[in-house]
Amino acid sequence: MKEAGAALGAVTILSFMSRLYQLAEPPHVCWDETHFGKMGSYYINGTFFFDVHPPLGKMLIGFAGHLTGYNGSFSFLKPGQSYGSHSYVGMRGFCAFLGACLPPFVFLIVFRMSLSVGVALLASMLVLLDTGCITLSQYILLDPILMFFILGAVLSMVMFQSYSSRPFSALWWLWLALTGVNLAGAMGVKFVGLFVVILVGVNTARDLWKLLGDLTLTLDVILYHLAARVICLILLPLTLYALIFVVHFTVLNKSGPGDGFFSSAFQSRLIGNNLHNASMPEYLAYGSVVTLKNVRAAAGYLHSHWHLYPEGVGARQQQVTTYSHKDHNNLWIVKKHNAEYDSESPLEFVHHGDIIRLEHKATGCNLHSHQQEAPLTKKHLQVTAYGTNGTGDSNDFWRIEVTSDKHKVKVLRSQIRLLHLATSCVLGSTGKTLPKWGWEQSEVTCSPYLRESPDTLWNVEDHEHHRLPKISVSILKPSFLEALVESHIVMLRANSGMKPKEHEVTSKPWHWPINFQGLRFSGVNTTDVRIYLLGNPVIWWLNLSGLILYVVLALCAAVSLQRGFILCSEVKGIYSHLSAVSWELFLVSPSLTRAVPLLIGIYDLFTLYVMMDVNGVIYLTEVFTLLLGSGGQLMSWWLLHYVPFFFMGRVLYYHHYFPAMLFSSMLTAVTLSSLLQLCTTVLCPSRQQAVNAIGMSLLAGALLYSFYLFHPLAYGMVGSLADEPDSPMAGLRWMDSWDF
């Protein structure tokens, strides 16, 4: 344990040194700091904003900035913007601190799984010396926070399992509870934290299944185990996750740039929003003057103006769009389809199923559709404003459908659809931006697809009627649970709809393990300090080789165990003969068939990892268990954090792979250590340790040298680009797709 403690201490010190080194450089906004630094400022100022990720990461960044003297006044407009006298190092330092915890966490996880200091040290070095991990840790980003909670959850789970022989002890409860806390943290930073939730869930189910098969345990004890896990791994994370949003909604109580992504009822909670403490009639009636807001995130208000559609774009009638700003051209008068509004007649409320006309207040034209194609969206029909002083034709008739209580239309809360009577299409906003002739506002169409979607749902936001009493809209504010559900709907919808920006560098999942392409964090010219996010190529390609090698070794180990090998000492002679034959076959075989004798040789090695007992019998031992047990878990964890990206429709970036890279590094350490031990089985025990130590030392030296070569990627490159002979990185641009 002293050896493990010394190794862990060394890893921890080196990790913090490497992550905190030159933390203030460069003194300007780098890459996504423009987003997450700005969001930290919003928390300090209490300004409501919208992001596609849950709020914990940005909240912690803002809190770190507040504690270190940052006042939230910096604008974070664009990458390259100088920080000047603003205090930004505290926020970078917080992220670097969490990033510096990753190598020690990796050490502890692998040590608990392998019970080998050497394997744990190798795994931690692969993360410690990776230039990509260093770069991600040194800036105001969500990635180090996410990876901290992911590895924190895995470490807590592994530690909890190590106390399985002492159930319900204080440390057993502590590590179980910490697992739940870290699960809430991972989900609270990014939705991909769900992968580690699944990881822990599968391991928990496996543990409970083993307990169920332990006939020494009574049913009461098994139920206690189940209850403990439900409390700590389900109820505790859910409570903490909800608490994150309680703080989020409480702190961000002022109107800001995120208002338009949320419903009108949600916006009424925000100080400074025009709906905050506003008053208006509660239910819609004929003669009401209203604005209709599309439920689709940031789609805007139903809008029209005097401008006509140009020649060749459907009928040359008045344009109808959605517009994201408040405007008098957003106002519509609700009328019966077959009569004008009479202020002297009895007051009538609008109900579900009524047929209505919507007259544009500013121009006197009616909302209208017909059998003309929409300007941008194929198979959709054009929507216009048509008529004079409220007089039009039968194509102005719409049936109103209330999706919830199917009764009267309540301001802010009721979601409605407008079904065009003549064509049976439904009014919607596509979100597509019209050309300059449409003032770059968003397209409104009549969709023939009648399924309910946010694009075709609307709510009444502003409401005027001189004959109706007004109520304070504060009574219509959503409850916390409603606000929580709406937030997640908006986040998930926006996440799935993310598309690459112009000139933005994106990537595909198959690019990631091969280190195909990095990301420019800072600097373009030779006079700039250039930071380039790219994993240490030696480490990443070693990890890739480790994945392939693991599959081969694990297959051989599984076959060996299935065949039940118990070998005698004579096997050494057989081994020498088989190895020689395999080598000769390898040399003389055609290139396409060399893999077969090579696999035979590898299989021979597997049958020889053995331990000599007093009778001289050789048995297969803990290497197989390490490969198939701990190695199998690490392989499944890597797959769980990598494979789902192949099925995601949203835009993807290189940095999404880094959580999976952590598990790949752990698996590489286990695989290489096992291979080295297998290769030394023909040696006497006194030489085995020496050869293992030499092999590990050579590998560590290669990793250190690769870090020496590529460390400028993380800490800054100045001068000529890598393809110039006088560049400090000359000769290191090993792939054309690398852009440094």
Solvent accessible surface area in square Angstrom, and as a share of the most:
residue,aa,sasa,rsa
1,M,170,0.76
2,K,188,0.80
3,E,122,0.55
4,A,7,0.05
5,G,43,0.41
6,A,72,0.56
7,A,14,0.11
8,L,44,0.22
9,G,29,0.28
10,A,49,0.38
11,V,4,0.02
12,T,43,0.25
13,I,109,0.56
14,L,92,0.46
15,S,0,0.00
16,F,47,0.20
17,M,121,0.54
18,S,18,0.11
19,R,0,0.00
20,L,80,0.40
21,Y,114,0.43
22,Q,81,0.36
23,L,20,0.10
24,A,40,0.31
25,E,86,0.39
26,P,1,0.01
27,P,69,0.43
28,H,39,0.18
29,V,1,0.00
30,C,0,0.00
31,W,40,0.14
32,D,30,0.16
33,E,0,0.00
34,T,13,0.08
35,H,78,0.35
36,F,18,0.07
37,G,0,0.00
38,K,61,0.26
39,M,22,0.10
40,G,0,0.00
41,S,5,0.03
42,Y,47,0.18
43,Y,14,0.05
44,I,46,0.23
45,N,63,0.32
46,G,7,0.07
47,T,28,0.16
48,F,1,0.01
49,F,10,0.04
50,F,32,0.13
51,D,22,0.11
52,V,18,0.11
53,H,26,0.12
54,P,0,0.00
55,P,4,0.02
56,L,22,0.11
57,G,0,0.00
58,K,1,0.01
59,M,26,0.12
60,L,46,0.23
61,I,0,0.00
62,G,1,0.01
63,F,117,0.49
64,A,10,0.08
65,G,0,0.00
66,H,113,0.50
67,L,117,0.58
68,T,69,0.40
69,G,60,0.57
70,Y,6,0.02
71,N,99,0.51
72,G,5,0.05
73,S,70,0.45
74,F,15,0.06
75,S,48,0.31
76,F,1,0.00
77,L,125,0.62
78,K,130,0.55
79,P,74,0.47
80,G,47,0.46
81,Q,42,0.19
82,S,74,0.48
83,Y,2,0.01
84,G,62,0.60
85,S,119,0.77
86,H,61,0.27
87,S,44,0.29
88,Y,18,0.07
89,V,62,0.36
90,G,16,0.15
91,M,0,0.00
92,R,0,0.00
93,G,17,0.17
94,F,48,0.20
95,C,0,0.00
96,A,0,0.00
97,F,103,0.43
98,L,12,0.06
99,G,0,0.00
100,A,0,0.00
101,C,17,0.10
102,L,1,0.00
103,P,0,0.00
104,P,12,0.08
105,F,36,0.15
106,V,0,0.00
107,F,1,0.01
108,L,50,0.25
109,I,0,0.00
110,V,0,0.00
111,F,25,0.10
112,R,88,0.32
113,M,30,0.14
114,S,19,0.13
115,L,139,0.69
116,S,37,0.24
117,V,29,0.17
118,G,33,0.32
119,V,4,0.02
120,A,0,0.00
121,L,62,0.31
122,L,7,0.03
123,A,0,0.00
124,S,0,0.00
125,M,26,0.12
126,L,0,0.00
127,V,0,0.00
128,L,8,0.04
129,L,13,0.06
130,D,0,0.00
131,T,0,0.00
132,G,0,0.00
133,C,0,0.00
134,I,0,0.00
135,T,0,0.00
136,L,0,0.00
137,S,0,0.00
138,Q,6,0.03
139,Y,2,0.01
140,I,0,0.00
141,L,0,0.00
142,L,0,0.00
143,D,9,0.05
144,P,0,0.00
145,I,0,0.00
146,L,4,0.02
147,M,0,0.00
148,F,40,0.17
149,F,27,0.11
150,I,1,0.01
151,L,0,0.00
152,G,5,0.05
153,A,0,0.00
154,V,0,0.00
155,L,11,0.06
156,S,4,0.02
157,M,7,0.03
158,V,12,0.07
159,M,21,0.09
160,F,13,0.06
161,Q,44,0.20
162,S,51,0.33
163,Y,35,0.13
164,S,78,0.50
165,S,98,0.63
166,R,126,0.46
167,P,56,0.35
168,F,70,0.29
169,S,30,0.19
170,A,89,0.69
171,L,69,0.34
172,W,2,0.01
173,W,94,0.33
174,L,84,0.42
175,W,47,0.17
176,L,1,0.01
177,A,30,0.23
178,L,60,0.30
179,T,3,0.02
180,G,0,0.00
181,V,59,0.34
182,N,16,0.08
183,L,6,0.03
184,A,4,0.03
185,G,4,0.04
186,A,0,0.00
187,M,40,0.18
188,G,0,0.00
189,V,0,0.00
190,K,12,0.05
191,F,36,0.15
192,V,32,0.18
193,G,0,0.00
194,L,84,0.42
195,F,19,0.08
196,V,0,0.00
197,V,48,0.28
198,I,72,0.37
199,L,3,0.01
200,V,3,0.02
201,G,39,0.37
202,V,93,0.54
203,N,8,0.04
204,T,21,0.12
205,A,59,0.46
206,R,97,0.35
207,D,25,0.13
208,L,35,0.17
209,W,187,0.66
210,K,131,0.56
211,L,36,0.18
212,L,93,0.46
213,G,56,0.54
214,D,56,0.29
215,L,169,0.84
216,T,119,0.69
217,L,50,0.25
218,T,83,0.49
219,L,120,0.60
220,D,87,0.45
221,V,44,0.25
222,I,22,0.11
223,L,91,0.45
224,Y,136,0.52
225,H,7,0.03
226,L,77,0.38
227,A,47,0.36
228,A,2,0.02
229,R,15,0.05
230,V,53,0.30
231,I,91,0.46
232,C,8,0.05
233,L,26,0.13
234,I,86,0.44
235,L,95,0.47
236,L,52,0.26
237,P,14,0.09
238,L,110,0.55
239,T,86,0.50
240,L,49,0.24
241,Y,28,0.11
242,A,29,0.22
243,L,93,0.46
244,I,18,0.09
245,F,2,0.01
246,V,61,0.35
247,V,60,0.34
248,H,19,0.08
249,F,12,0.05
250,T,93,0.54
251,V,56,0.32
252,L,0,0.00
253,N,57,0.29
254,K,98,0.41
255,S,39,0.25
256,G,20,0.19
257,P,82,0.52
258,G,1,0.01
259,D,13,0.07
260,G,33,0.31
261,F,65,0.27
262,F,11,0.05
263,S,29,0.19
264,S,0,0.00
265,A,5,0.04
266,F,0,0.00
267,Q,8,0.04
268,S,1,0.01
269,R,56,0.21
270,L,1,0.00
271,I,90,0.45
272,G,67,0.64
273,N,16,0.08
274,N,81,0.42
275,L,1,0.01
276,H,50,0.23
277,N,106,0.54
278,A,24,0.18
279,S,61,0.39
280,M,11,0.05
281,P,1,0.00
282,E,43,0.19
283,Y,58,0.22
284,L,3,0.02
285,A,0,0.00
286,Y,20,0.07
287,G,12,0.11
288,S,0,0.00
289,V,20,0.12
290,V,1,0.00
291,T,6,0.03
292,L,4,0.02
293,K,8,0.03
294,N,0,0.00
295,V,32,0.18
296,R,76,0.28
297,A,19,0.15
298,A,48,0.37
299,A,6,0.04
300,G,4,0.04
301,Y,12,0.05
302,L,0,0.00
303,H,6,0.03
304,S,0,0.00
305,H,13,0.06
306,W,170,0.59
307,H,85,0.38
308,L,79,0.39
309,Y,1,0.01
310,P,35,0.22
311,E,140,0.63
312,G,79,0.76
313,V,31,0.18
314,G,32,0.31
315,A,21,0.16
316,R,128,0.47
317,Q,37,0.17
318,Q,9,0.04
319,Q,2,0.01
320,V,0,0.00
321,T,0,0.00
322,T,2,0.01
323,Y,59,0.22
324,S,71,0.46
325,H,114,0.51
326,K,92,0.39
327,D,50,0.26
328,H,124,0.55
329,N,22,0.11
330,N,1,0.01
331,L,38,0.19
332,W,0,0.00
333,I,33,0.17
334,V,1,0.01
335,K,20,0.08
336,K,64,0.27
337,H,56,0.25
338,N,112,0.57
339,A,46,0.36
340,E,99,0.44
341,Y,69,0.26
342,D,74,0.38
343,S,52,0.34
344,E,151,0.68
345,S,43,0.27
346,P,113,0.71
347,L,57,0.29
348,E,81,0.36
349,F,64,0.26
350,V,0,0.00
351,H,70,0.31
352,H,65,0.29
353,G,32,0.31
354,D,38,0.20
355,I,43,0.22
356,I,2,0.01
357,R,18,0.07
358,L,3,0.02
359,E,17,0.08
360,H,0,0.00
361,K,98,0.41
362,A,40,0.31
363,T,16,0.09
364,G,8,0.07
365,C,15,0.09
366,N,0,0.00
367,L,0,0.00
368,H,4,0.02
369,S,0,0.00
370,H,20,0.09
371,Q,137,0.61
372,Q,79,0.35
373,E,87,0.39
374,A,6,0.05
375,P,32,0.20
376,L,62,0.31
377,T,18,0.11
378,K,146,0.62
379,K,147,0.62
380,H,24,0.11
381,L,29,0.14
382,Q,0,0.00
383,V,0,0.00
384,T,0,0.00
385,A,2,0.01
386,Y,81,0.31
387,G,22,0.21
388,T,94,0.55
389,N,122,0.63
390,G,0,0.00
391,T,94,0.55
392,G,34,0.33
393,D,58,0.30
394,S,69,0.44
395,N,39,0.20
396,D,0,0.00
397,F,43,0.18
398,W,0,0.00
399,R,79,0.29
400,I,1,0.00
401,E,38,0.17
402,V,0,0.00
403,T,38,0.22
404,S,77,0.50
405,D,89,0.46
406,K,116,0.49
407,H,98,0.44
408,K,40,0.17
409,V,1,0.00
410,K,51,0.22
411,V,0,0.00
412,L,5,0.03
413,R,87,0.32
414,S,5,0.03
415,Q,63,0.28
416,I,3,0.01
417,R,28,0.10
418,L,1,0.00
419,L,23,0.12
420,H,0,0.00
421,L,61,0.31
422,A,62,0.48
423,T,30,0.17
424,S,64,0.41
425,C,2,0.01
426,V,0,0.00
427,L,0,0.00
428,G,2,0.02
429,S,1,0.01
430,T,27,0.16
431,G,27,0.26
432,K,92,0.39
433,T,87,0.50
434,L,3,0.01
435,P,58,0.37
436,K,165,0.70
437,W,73,0.26
438,G,0,0.00
439,W,139,0.49
440,E,108,0.48
441,Q,23,0.10
442,S,23,0.15
443,E,1,0.01
444,V,2,0.01
445,T,1,0.00
446,C,0,0.00
447,S,7,0.05
448,P,59,0.37
449,Y,98,0.37
450,L,80,0.40
451,R,175,0.64
452,E,109,0.49
453,S,30,0.19
454,P,36,0.23
455,D,49,0.25
456,T,6,0.04
457,L,12,0.06
458,W,0,0.00
459,N,4,0.02
460,V,0,0.00
461,E,0,0.00
462,D,32,0.16
463,H,6,0.02
464,E,97,0.43
465,H,10,0.05
466,H,148,0.66
467,R,78,0.28
468,L,19,0.09
469,P,107,0.67
470,K,129,0.55
471,I,40,0.20
472,S,49,0.31
473,V,0,0.00
474,S,41,0.26
475,I,118,0.60
476,L,9,0.04
477,K,82,0.35
478,P,15,0.10
479,S,61,0.40
480,F,77,0.32
481,L,119,0.59
482,E,75,0.34
483,A,1,0.00
484,L,26,0.13
485,V,76,0.44
486,E,34,0.15
487,S,5,0.03
488,H,35,0.16
489,I,82,0.42
490,V,6,0.03
491,M,9,0.04
492,L,95,0.47
493,R,68,0.25
494,A,24,0.18
495,N,17,0.09
496,S,74,0.48
497,G,44,0.42
498,M,48,0.21
499,K,138,0.59
500,P,76,0.48
501,K,127,0.54
502,E,143,0.64
503,H,171,0.76
504,E,62,0.28
505,V,67,0.39
506,T,47,0.27
507,S,13,0.08
508,K,123,0.52
509,P,13,0.08
510,W,132,0.46
511,H,23,0.10
512,W,0,0.00
513,P,14,0.09
514,I,51,0.26
515,N,0,0.00
516,F,58,0.24
517,Q,51,0.23
518,G,3,0.03
519,L,11,0.05
520,R,95,0.35
521,F,5,0.02
522,S,8,0.05
523,G,18,0.17
524,V,93,0.53
525,N,93,0.48
526,T,65,0.38
527,T,118,0.69
528,D,49,0.25
529,V,54,0.31
530,R,9,0.03
531,I,2,0.01
532,Y,6,0.02
533,L,0,0.00
534,L,0,0.00
535,G,0,0.00
536,N,0,0.00
537,P,0,0.00
538,V,48,0.28
539,I,0,0.00
540,W,3,0.01
541,W,81,0.28
542,L,36,0.18
543,N,6,0.03
544,L,52,0.26
545,S,60,0.39
546,G,1,0.01
547,L,13,0.06
548,I,111,0.56
549,L,38,0.19
550,Y,13,0.05
551,V,82,0.47
552,V,37,0.22
553,L,1,0.00
554,A,13,0.10
555,L,116,0.58
556,C,13,0.08
557,A,0,0.00
558,A,45,0.35
559,V,63,0.36
560,S,0,0.00
561,L,84,0.42
562,Q,155,0.69
563,R,180,0.66
564,G,49,0.47
565,F,57,0.24
566,I,112,0.57
567,L,32,0.16
568,C,80,0.48
569,S,52,0.34
570,E,122,0.55
571,V,16,0.09
572,K,92,0.39
573,G,49,0.47
574,I,92,0.47
575,Y,34,0.13
576,S,68,0.44
577,H,116,0.52
578,L,68,0.34
579,S,34,0.22
580,A,49,0.38
581,V,53,0.31
582,S,10,0.06
583,W,146,0.51
584,E,106,0.47
585,L,78,0.39
586,F,50,0.21
587,L,98,0.49
588,V,114,0.66
589,S,18,0.12
590,P,93,0.59
591,S,87,0.56
592,L,168,0.84
593,T,67,0.39
594,R,88,0.32
595,A,60,0.46
596,V,93,0.54
597,P,9,0.06
598,L,87,0.43
599,L,83,0.42
600,I,78,0.40
601,G,17,0.16
602,I,30,0.15
603,Y,56,0.21
604,D,11,0.05
605,L,29,0.14
606,F,0,0.00
607,T,16,0.09
608,L,7,0.04
609,Y,26,0.10
610,V,30,0.17
611,M,110,0.49
612,M,102,0.46
613,D,52,0.27
614,V,150,0.86
615,N,121,0.62
616,G,26,0.25
617,V,41,0.24
618,I,2,0.01
619,Y,86,0.33
620,L,29,0.15
621,T,29,0.17
622,E,95,0.43
623,V,1,0.00
624,F,2,0.01
625,T,95,0.55
626,L,25,0.12
627,L,0,0.00
628,L,61,0.30
629,G,35,0.33
630,S,14,0.09
631,G,0,0.00
632,G,24,0.23
633,Q,34,0.15
634,L,0,0.00
635,M,29,0.13
636,S,54,0.35
637,W,8,0.03
638,W,23,0.08
639,L,74,0.37
640,L,43,0.21
641,H,4,0.02
642,Y,16,0.06
643,V,57,0.33
644,P,34,0.21
645,F,8,0.03
646,F,100,0.42
647,F,165,0.69
648,M,64,0.28
649,G,69,0.67
650,R,37,0.13
651,V,12,0.07
652,L,14,0.07
653,Y,24,0.09
654,Y,5,0.02
655,H,12,0.06
656,H,22,0.10
657,Y,6,0.02
658,F,1,0.00
659,P,12,0.08
660,A,0,0.00
661,M,1,0.00
662,L,0,0.00
663,F,0,0.00
664,S,1,0.01
665,S,0,0.00
666,M,0,0.00
667,L,1,0.00
668,T,0,0.00
669,A,0,0.00
670,V,0,0.00
671,T,0,0.00
672,L,34,0.17
673,S,4,0.03
674,S,0,0.00
675,L,45,0.22
676,L,41,0.20
677,Q,56,0.25
678,L,0,0.00
679,C,62,0.37
680,T,4,0.02
681,T,11,0.06
682,V,59,0.34
683,L,55,0.28
684,C,62,0.37
685,P,107,0.67
686,S,90,0.58
687,R,154,0.56
688,Q,48,0.22
689,Q,142,0.63
690,A,53,0.41
691,V,52,0.30
692,N,34,0.18
693,A,58,0.45
694,I,102,0.52
695,G,20,0.20
696,M,44,0.20
697,S,71,0.46
698,L,129,0.64
699,L,40,0.20
700,A,23,0.18
701,G,35,0.34
702,A,49,0.38
703,L,0,0.00
704,L,95,0.47
705,Y,133,0.51
706,S,2,0.01
707,F,40,0.17
708,Y,143,0.54
709,L,45,0.22
710,F,0,0.00
711,H,59,0.26
712,P,23,0.14
713,L,0,0.00
714,A,1,0.01
715,Y,31,0.12
716,G,20,0.19
717,M,3,0.01
718,V,88,0.51
719,G,26,0.25
720,S,25,0.16
721,L,68,0.34
722,A,4,0.03
723,D,96,0.50
724,E,81,0.37
725,P,124,0.78
726,D,111,0.57
727,S,8,0.05
728,P,88,0.55
729,M,1,0.00
730,A,43,0.33
731,G,64,0.62
732,L,21,0.10
733,R,84,0.31
734,W,108,0.38
735,M,45,0.20
736,D,130,0.67
737,S,27,0.18
738,W,0,0.00
739,D,73,0.38
740,F,10,0.04
